[in-house]
Amino acid sequence: MVKIITVISIVMMLCACSSVRRSGGSSGRITATDRFLLALPQSGSMTIVGVSGRQNTRNAEIEAAREYAARKAALFHGVYVYSEIRQSAGVGLFNVYVTSDTWLDYDKEFEKYMERLEFDPNRDVLDVDNRVYIRFTYPASPGSINHRISRRPDGRPEWVVHQPTHIGGFIAGVGTSARQFRTYDTFSKSLDAAAVAISSTISTTVENMESMVNHNVVLTTRQVTEGYLVNFMVIETWVDPNTQSVWTLAVAQRGSGSSQALRSEQVGYPVQVEPPDQVGYPVQTEYPDQTEE
């Protein structure tokens, strides 16, 4: 009888310990990919994570990831963001139309940034989910950022649910994109959305207009967001394992002016101030061709 009681006591103690561990853990598991995609600046340099879909050769994957990282480097030095959303409502419950356009203006001569990106092929490359991530080092000193990885019990980052507006001395913004045909497009659209989110805290105007179309009244709401950003950095990226949508947490600072002359001097290239007047102008973002398997 003594032996049976002892065994039962041990089992009860183990179950109690296990129960305490489960109830005490309120954070989700942080994976190696999560840590790899955390890109906080270091002393005298910043970390930029490039990404590529599967290519025919490893060199092609490296070059694609390097070019994506170079785009991030160009945005760091200055980007003018313009976003417009129009919603028109006419007669009838279902006569609602929404159009949106995003326009980013920045230095697209990536070669000068690509040659300054460095990485260790034995330490800074991660292959996961038919994607190749490369963690580059870029010589820039944006300052320190106090941010750490935090996951909810369902695995989502805390910043996906409670989106921050400021981190330290930086304006913060969260962007997301559904999965596109090309990996490069998915990550770039998510990054662009984060830039728009940051710019929305700088300048957003809403205009209501009324017009007549075929003797019917059409109400249109036009929302415009724009701003000039410097020290733009992506500090964390998360890929939803269920949908493969990409979420981007970025920070930036407001540029000291918005005139064409000032932006040209800061960025070092001529920029176009105003987007085309008509609705539905093409997004001024160029993505390189990639062959994904």
Residue pairs with C-beta under 8 A, 6 or more apart in sequence:
26 153
27 150
27 151
27 152
27 153
28 151
28 152
28 153
28 154
28 155
28 156
29 151
29 155
30 149
30 151
32 126
33 126
33 128
33 133
33 239
34 149
34 151
34 238
35 149
36 49
36 126
36 133
36 135
37 49
37 133
37 236
37 237
37 238
38 149
38 235
38 236
39 46
39 47
39 48
39 49
39 135
39 233
39 234
39 235
39 236
39 237
40 47
40 145
40 147
40 235
41 47
41 140
41 141
41 142
41 143
41 144
41 145
41 233
42 137
43 141
44 139
44 141
45 137
45 138
45 139
45 140
45 141
46 76
46 137
46 138
46 140
46 141
46 142
46 233
47 135
47 136
47 137
47 138
48 69
48 72
48 73
48 117
48 135
48 136
48 137
48 138
48 234
49 69
49 133
49 134
49 135
49 136
49 234
49 237
50 64
50 65
50 66
50 67
50 68
50 69
50 72
50 117
50 133
50 134
50 135
50 136
51 65
51 68
51 131
51 132
51 133
51 134
51 183
51 184
51 187
52 60
52 61
52 62
52 64
52 65
52 68
52 131
52 132
52 134
52 183
52 184
52 290
53 64
53 130
53 131
53 132
53 182
53 183
53 184
53 290
53 292
53 293
54 61
54 130
54 131
54 132
54 292
54 293
55 61
55 64
55 132
55 290
55 291
55 292
55 293
56 291
56 293
60 291
61 132
62 132
62 134
64 184
64 288
64 290
65 132
65 133
65 134
66 114
66 117
66 134
66 136
67 110
67 114
67 288
68 184
68 187
68 188
69 113
69 114
69 117
69 134
69 136
69 138
70 110
70 111
70 113
70 114
70 117
71 110
71 188
72 191
72 233
72 234
73 113
73 116
73 117
73 138
73 140
74 106
74 107
74 108
74 109
74 110
74 113
75 104
75 106
75 191
75 195
75 229
75 232
76 138
76 140
76 142
76 230
76 231
76 232
76 233
77 106
77 107
77 230
77 266
77 267
77 268
78 106
78 107
78 228
78 229
78 230
78 232
78 255
78 263
78 266
78 267
79 104
79 105
79 106
79 195
79 228
79 229
79 232
80 104
80 105
80 106
80 226
80 227
80 228
80 229
80 258
80 263
80 271
80 273
81 102
81 103
81 104
81 195
81 196
81 198
81 199
81 225
81 226
81 227
81 228
81 229
82 102
82 103
82 104
82 105
82 224
82 225
82 226
82 275
83 100
83 101
83 102
83 103
83 196
83 199
83 200
83 224
83 225
83 226
84 100
84 101
84 222
84 223
84 224
84 225
84 275
84 279
85 98
85 99
85 100
85 222
85 223
86 97
86 98
86 99
86 100
86 220
86 221
86 222
86 223
86 279
87 96
87 97
87 98
87 220
87 221
88 96
88 97
88 98
88 218
88 219
88 220
88 221
89 95
89 96
89 97
89 218
89 219
89 220
90 96
90 213
90 216
90 217
90 218
90 219
91 216
91 217
99 279
99 280
101 275
101 279
101 280
101 281
101 283
102 192
102 193
102 196
102 283
102 285
103 275
103 281
103 283
103 284
104 192
104 195
104 283
104 284
104 285
105 271
105 272
105 284
106 267
107 267
107 268
107 269
108 286
109 269
113 138
116 138
116 139
117 136
117 137
117 138
118 136
118 137
119 125
119 134
119 135
119 136
119 137
124 134
124 135
124 136
125 132
125 133
125 134
125 135
126 132
126 133
126 134
126 135
127 133
129 239
129 244
130 183
130 292
130 293
131 183
142 231
142 233
143 168
143 169
143 231
144 168
145 167
145 168
145 170
145 233
145 235
145 251
146 167
146 168
147 167
147 168
147 235
147 236
149 157
149 236
150 157
150 158
150 159
151 157
151 158
152 158
152 161
155 241
156 238
156 240
157 236
157 238
157 247
157 249
159 172
159 174
159 236
159 249
160 174
160 238
160 247
163 172
163 173
163 174
163 197
164 172
164 174
164 249
165 171
165 172
165 173
165 201
166 172
167 235
167 251
168 251
169 253
170 231
170 233
170 251
170 252
170 253
171 198
171 201
171 202
171 251
171 252
171 253
171 254
172 198
172 249
172 250
172 251
173 194
173 195
173 196
173 197
173 198
173 199
173 200
173 201
173 249
173 250
173 251
173 252
174 194
174 197
174 247
174 248
174 249
174 250
175 189
175 190
175 191
175 192
175 193
175 194
175 195
175 196
175 197
175 247
175 248
175 250
176 190
176 193
176 245
176 246
176 247
176 248
177 185
177 186
177 187
177 188
177 189
177 190
177 193
177 245
177 246
178 186
178 243
178 245
179 186
179 243
179 244
179 245
179 246
180 186
180 189
182 287
182 290
182 292
183 290
183 292
184 287
184 288
184 290
185 287
186 244
186 245
186 246
187 237
187 246
187 248
188 285
188 287
189 246
190 237
190 245
190 246
190 247
190 248
191 234
191 248
191 250
192 285
193 248
194 234
194 248
194 249
194 250
195 229
195 232
195 250
195 252
196 225
197 250
198 227
198 229
198 232
198 250
198 251
198 252
199 225
199 226
199 227
199 229
200 225
202 226
202 227
202 254
203 225
203 226
203 227
204 223
204 224
204 225
205 223
205 224
206 221
206 222
206 223
207 221
207 222
207 223
207 224
208 219
208 220
208 221
208 222
209 219
209 220
209 221
209 222
210 217
210 218
210 219
210 220
211 217
211 218
211 220
212 218
227 254
227 255
227 258
228 254
228 255
228 257
228 258
228 263
229 252
229 253
229 254
229 255
230 252
230 253
230 254
230 255
230 266
231 251
231 252
231 253
232 250
232 251
232 252
233 250
233 251
233 252
234 248
234 249
234 250
235 249
235 250
235 251
236 248
236 249
237 246
237 247
237 248
237 249
238 246
238 247
238 249
239 245
239 246
239 247
240 246
240 247
255 262
255 263
255 266
256 262
256 266
257 263
260 271
260 273
263 271
264 270
264 271
272 284
275 281
275 284
